Amino acid sequence: MSPATPALEVAVMERVREALSAAMSGAGLPGLVAEARLPGGGKVEVALGARGLDNPAPMTTDTLFWIASCTKAVTCVAAMQLVEEGRVGLDDPVSSWLPQLAEPKRLEGFDDAGQPILAPAKAPITLRRLLSHTSGLAYGFTSAALDRYITATGINANGAEPPDLPLVFEPGKGWIYGVGIDWAGKLVEAVSGEAFDATLRRRVLGPLGMNDTVFFRSDEQAARTASMHARTAEGVLAAIPFSMPSTPYFMMGGGGLYSTASDYLRFLDWGLGEGPPLLTAGSMAELCAPQVEGDEVGVLRSCQPNMSNDFDPFPGARKSWSLGFVSNVEAGPDGRRAGALAWAGLGNCYYWIDRGAGAAGILCAQLLPFGDPGVLAILSAFERAVYAEEGAAASHSGIGSI
């Protein structure tokens, strides 16, 4: 495919803006930012509305968002760099560096008094299992059993120290979205011998020029940050107080970053093969190779509706999880090729990397709960607008739709 021309970029930009404006109005959002790499190499960036219901400053492409679990892919790249260097193995037990995971317990249920029943896990927790969400480590909002355990024990699952959480299944015997990549961040820190934020800056963020992607914001960056919102039971949005901790904390590797859409598009461009070679071709292939596949892979069944709705990135279709991303096994309904990489962040940020088409996109909003139907409709409209020119070209050439 020939490179996108400036005229085409302008045309696509306007199409994306129109699609997002219409969809945003239906969702009732105060504002959003979306950026995309087009099939053929062009770029579009759209900022709409205000930074918050409590902040009339206009959204701009340098507005910061808490990108939450969009952090995970960046952490996975840093972990794979250490694997590539031979400093840690994907299938080595992580207990050599993380003694807290040396003797994990599996949650088997609760006794008549409501107390948890624990049993020793038989298989070890490995880096591969942490990155692929097959370790048995969950989040409280994705596992009703773990949510009940946290309530019964009063444990702080979101503090500075790693929480002593049981597994919800035997390592390697299932898939559930959880704190595995938070632990992978702790592993990167232990193996590298330096603070995790410094390691990520030196190894990934700095080389990619992601200077607005940080765990700890400067005052100037804080002033550019979008407000967080919550959707009430009536569906109305309200601004809520929110900020991540200003000191190191357990959730850093799995959800601690702030970023801009422009900065994160640099990471997506790297995923498309542009920019500095952070990984060899072999390590990149391993990062993206499917580890587990199924209809429920990548699906969140929420038991904390204030945090997340149920979420299926490709409803009704089989999906796989690699060492960093969910992937659609079949072509997606809005333009993505089979095998595209994707994930999201709790505050309703979403991205994809379609290496087959040379396209990628990032959509940033700030509201809870995750998986907001209005934002998902915006995401679909965004994706369709990005791929529309490609579909039109294929139709005119007689190739047919993909």
C-alpha positions in Angstrom: 0.0 0.0 0.0 1.3 3.4 -0.9 2.1 5.9 1.9 -0.8 8.2 3.0 -0.7 11.6 1.4 -1.2 14.9 3.4 -4.5 15.3 1.6 -5.6 11.8 2.6 -4.5 12.4 6.2 -6.7 15.6 6.3 -9.6 13.7 4.9 -9.3 10.9 7.3 -8.8 13.3 10.2 -12.1 15.0 9.4 -13.8 11.6 9.1 -12.5 10.5 12.4 -13.4 13.8 14.0 -17.0 13.6 12.7 -17.4 9.9 13.8 -16.0 10.7 17.3 -18.1 13.8 17.8 -21.3 12.0 17.0 -20.4 9.0 19.2 -19.1 11.2 22.1 -22.4 13.1 22.2 -24.3 9.8 22.6 -22.0 8.8 25.4 -22.3 12.0 27.3 -18.5 12.4 27.7 -17.0 15.8 28.4 -14.0 15.1 26.2 -11.6 12.6 24.7 -8.4 12.2 22.7 -7.8 9.7 19.9 -4.7 9.2 17.7 -4.1 6.6 15.0 -1.5 5.4 12.6 -3.3 4.8 9.3 -2.8 1.8 7.0 -0.2 3.2 4.7 1.6 5.3 7.3 -0.3 8.5 7.8 -1.3 9.8 11.3 -4.5 11.3 12.6 -5.0 13.0 16.0 -8.2 14.3 17.4 -8.9 16.1 20.7 -12.6 16.9 21.5 -14.4 18.6 24.3 -13.1 19.6 27.7 -10.7 17.9 30.2 -13.5 17.4 32.7 -16.9 18.4 33.9 -15.0 20.2 36.6 -12.3 21.5 34.2 -13.4 23.5 31.1 -9.8 23.6 29.7 -10.0 22.1 26.2 -8.8 18.6 25.6 -5.5 18.7 23.7 -3.2 16.0 22.3 -0.8 16.7 25.2 -3.5 16.1 27.9 -2.4 13.4 30.4 -4.6 10.4 31.3 -4.2 7.7 33.8 -3.7 4.9 31.3 -4.0 2.2 34.0 -3.5 -1.3 32.4 -2.1 0.2 29.2 0.9 0.2 31.5 1.1 -3.6 31.3 2.4 -3.9 27.7 5.3 -1.5 28.5 6.2 -3.6 31.6 6.1 -6.8 29.5 8.6 -5.3 27.0 11.0 -4.5 29.9 10.6 -8.1 31.2 11.3 -9.5 27.7 14.4 -7.4 27.5 15.8 -9.2 30.6 14.8 -12.6 29.1 16.6 -11.7 26.0 19.7 -10.8 28.0 19.6 -14.2 29.7 19.0 -12.6 33.2 15.8 -14.4 33.8 14.0 -17.3 32.0 10.4 -17.3 31.0 9.9 -20.7 32.5 12.0 -20.2 35.6 10.2 -20.1 39.0 10.1 -16.4 39.9 10.6 -17.3 43.6 14.4 -16.9 43.1 13.8 -13.2 42.9 10.4 -12.9 44.6 10.4 -15.0 47.7 6.8 -13.9 48.5 5.8 -16.2 45.6 7.9 -19.2 46.6 5.0 -21.1 48.3 1.8 -19.8 46.8 -1.5 -20.9 48.3 -4.6 -21.8 46.3 -8.0 -20.7 47.4 -10.3 -23.7 47.5 -13.4 -22.2 49.1 -14.7 -21.1 52.5 -15.7 -23.0 55.6 -19.1 -22.8 57.4 -17.8 -19.8 59.3 -16.9 -18.0 56.1 -13.2 -18.4 56.6 -11.1 -19.1 53.5 -9.8 -22.6 52.9 -6.2 -22.6 51.4 -4.1 -25.4 50.0 -0.5 -25.3 48.7 -0.2 -24.8 45.0 1.6 -27.7 43.3 3.1 -25.9 40.2 5.5 -22.9 40.4 4.7 -19.4 39.3 6.9 -18.5 36.3 7.4 -15.3 34.4 5.5 -16.8 31.4 2.5 -17.4 33.6 2.7 -13.9 35.1 2.7 -12.2 31.7 0.0 -14.4 30.2 -2.4 -14.2 33.2 -2.2 -18.0 33.7 -0.6 -17.9 37.1 -3.9 -18.1 39.0 -3.4 -14.5 40.4 -6.5 -12.5 40.0 -7.9 -9.1 40.8 -10.6 -8.6 43.3 -12.9 -7.2 40.7 -12.4 -10.2 38.3 -12.8 -13.0 40.8 -15.8 -13.3 43.1 -13.9 -15.8 45.3 -10.9 -13.5 45.6 -13.2 -10.5 46.3 -14.8 -12.5 49.1 -11.3 -13.4 50.4 -10.2 -9.8 50.5 -13.3 -8.8 52.4 -13.0 -11.8 54.9 -9.4 -11.1 55.7 -9.4 -7.3 55.5 -6.2 -7.4 53.4 -5.2 -4.2 51.6 -4.8 -5.2 47.9 -3.9 -1.7 46.7 -1.2 -0.6 49.1 2.5 0.0 48.8 3.4 -3.5 49.8 2.6 -6.6 47.7 -0.6 -8.1 49.0 -0.5 -11.8 50.1 -3.2 -13.0 47.8 -4.0 -16.6 47.1 -4.3 -18.1 43.7 -7.8 -18.9 42.3 -6.5 -21.9 40.3 -3.4 -24.0 39.9 -0.6 -22.2 38.0 -0.9 -23.0 34.3 -4.5 -24.4 34.6 -6.6 -21.5 33.5 -6.8 -17.8 32.5 -7.9 -14.9 34.6 -7.1 -11.2 34.5 -5.1 -10.3 37.5 -2.1 -8.9 39.3 0.5 -11.0 37.5 2.1 -8.2 35.6 2.3 -6.1 38.8 4.4 -8.9 40.1 6.4 -8.9 36.8 7.2 -5.3 37.5 8.5 -6.3 40.9 10.6 -9.0 39.1 12.0 -6.4 36.7 13.0 -4.3 39.6 14.6 -7.2 41.5 16.6 -8.5 38.5 17.7 -5.1 37.3 18.7 -3.9 40.8 17.2 -0.4 40.4 13.8 1.3 41.0 11.2 0.1 38.6 10.4 3.6 37.3 14.1 4.2 36.6 14.4 0.9 34.7 11.4 1.6 32.6 12.6 5.1 31.8 16.1 3.9 30.8 15.0 0.8 28.9 11.7 1.7 27.2 10.2 5.1 27.8 13.4 7.1 27.2 14.5 5.4 24.0 11.0 5.8 22.5 10.9 9.5 23.4 7.8 9.0 25.7 8.7 12.0 27.9 5.1 12.5 29.1 4.7 8.9 30.2 5.4 8.9 34.0 4.4 7.3 37.3 4.9 10.5 39.2 3.8 13.7 37.5 5.4 17.1 37.7 3.2 20.0 38.7 3.1 21.0 35.0 2.0 17.6 34.0 -0.6 17.4 36.7 -2.0 20.7 35.4 -2.5 19.0 32.0 -4.3 15.9 33.4 -7.9 15.1 32.5 -10.3 14.7 35.3 -11.7 11.3 36.3 -15.4 10.7 36.2 -17.9 8.0 37.4 -21.2 7.1 35.8 -24.0 7.1 38.2 -26.8 4.4 38.4 -28.9 6.8 36.2 -26.1 6.9 33.6 -25.1 10.4 34.3 -21.4 11.4 34.6 -19.9 13.2 37.6 -16.3 14.3 38.2 -14.7 12.4 41.1 -11.4 13.0 43.0 -8.7 10.7 41.7 -4.9 10.5 41.5 -2.4 7.6 41.7 0.0 7.5 44.8 2.9 9.9 44.7 5.3 7.3 46.0 6.2 3.8 44.7 3.4 1.2 45.1 2.6 -2.3 44.2 0.3 -1.6 41.2 3.0 0.3 39.2 3.9 -2.4 36.7 0.3 -3.3 36.0 -1.5 0.0 36.1 0.6 3.0 37.4 1.4 5.1 34.4 0.0 8.4 33.2 0.5 9.2 29.5 -0.7 11.2 26.6 -2.3 9.7 23.4 0.7 11.2 21.5 3.2 9.5 23.7 1.4 6.1 23.7 1.2 6.2 19.9 5.0 6.2 19.9 4.8 2.8 21.7 2.2 1.6 19.2 4.4 2.7 16.4 7.2 0.6 17.9 4.8 -2.3 17.9 4.4 -1.8 14.2 8.1 -2.0 13.7 9.1 1.7 13.8 11.6 3.3 16.1 14.5 1.9 18.1 14.8 -1.9 18.3 14.0 -2.5 21.9 13.8 -6.3 21.3 15.3 -8.6 18.7 12.9 -10.0 16.0 12.9 -13.3 17.9 12.0 -11.8 21.2 9.3 -9.6 19.6 7.8 -12.7 18.0 7.9 -14.4 21.4 6.2 -11.4 23.1 3.4 -11.5 20.6 2.9 -15.3 20.2 -0.3 -16.8 21.6 0.1 -18.5 24.9 -3.5 -19.5 25.6 -6.6 -19.3 23.5 -10.4 -19.6 24.1 -13.7 -17.7 24.0 -13.2 -16.5 27.5 -9.6 -15.4 27.2 -9.4 -11.6 27.5 -12.9 -11.5 29.0 -13.6 -9.8 32.3 -16.5 -11.0 34.4 -16.8 -8.2 36.9 -17.9 -8.8 40.4 -17.4 -5.1 41.4 -19.7 -3.1 39.1 -18.4 0.2 40.4 -15.0 -0.7 39.0 -15.8 -2.5 35.8 -18.6 -3.8 33.6 -18.4 -7.2 32.1 -16.0 -6.8 29.1 -15.4 -8.9 26.1 -13.0 -7.3 23.6 -14.4 -9.4 20.7 -17.8 -10.7 21.7 -18.6 -14.2 20.6 -15.2 -14.8 19.0 -12.2 -16.8 20.0 -9.3 -14.8 21.5 -5.7 -15.5 22.5 -3.4 -13.9 25.1 0.3 -13.5 24.4 3.0 -12.3 26.8 1.5 -8.9 26.8 -1.7 -8.5 24.7 -5.1 -9.9 23.8 -5.4 -10.9 20.2 -8.4 -11.5 17.9 -8.1 -15.0 16.3 -10.5 -13.9 13.6 -10.8 -10.6 11.7 -12.6 -8.0 13.8 -15.9 -6.4 12.9 -14.5 -2.9 12.6 -11.4 -3.4 10.4 -8.7 -5.1 12.4 -6.9 -8.1 10.8 -6.8 -11.4 12.6 -3.9 -11.5 15.0 -4.0 -7.8 15.9 -2.8 -6.9 19.4 -4.8 -4.9 21.9 -5.7 -4.1 25.5 -7.1 -1.3 27.6 -6.9 0.7 30.9 -9.5 0.8 33.7 -10.3 4.5 33.1 -11.7 3.6 29.7 -8.5 3.9 27.6 -8.2 1.4 24.7 -5.5 0.7 22.1 -4.8 -1.7 19.2 -1.8 -2.7 17.1 -2.6 -4.2 13.7 0.7 -5.3 12.3 -1.0 -6.9 9.3 -2.5 -3.6 8.2 0.2 -1.3 9.5 -2.4 0.5 11.6 -2.7 1.3 15.3 -4.9 3.5 17.5 -5.3 4.8 21.0 -8.5 6.2 22.5 -8.3 8.0 25.9 -11.2 8.9 28.2 -11.4 9.1 32.0 -14.4 7.5 33.7 -15.4 4.5 35.7 -16.6 1.8 35.5 -14.4 0.2 32.8 -16.0 -1.2 29.7 -18.4 1.7 29.4 -20.9 0.9 26.6 -20.8 4.5 25.4 -17.0 4.6 25.1 -16.9 1.2 23.5 -19.3 2.6 20.8 -16.9 5.5 20.3 -14.0 3.0 20.0 -15.9 1.1 17.3 -16.7 4.3 15.4 -13.0 5.4 15.7 -11.7 2.1 14.3 -14.2 2.0 11.4 -13.2 5.6 10.5 -9.5 4.7 10.5 -10.0 1.7 8.2 -12.6 3.3 6.0 -10.2 4.5 3.3 -8.6 1.0 3.1 -12.0 -0.6 2.7 -13.0 1.9 0.0 -9.8 1.3 -1.9 -10.3 -2.5 -1.7 -13.9 -2.2 -3.0 -12.8 0.0 -5.9 -10.1 -2.5 -6.9 -12.5 -5.4 -6.7 -10.5 -7.1 -3.9 -13.5 -7.3 -1.6 -13.8 -6.5 2.1 -11.6 -8.1 4.8 
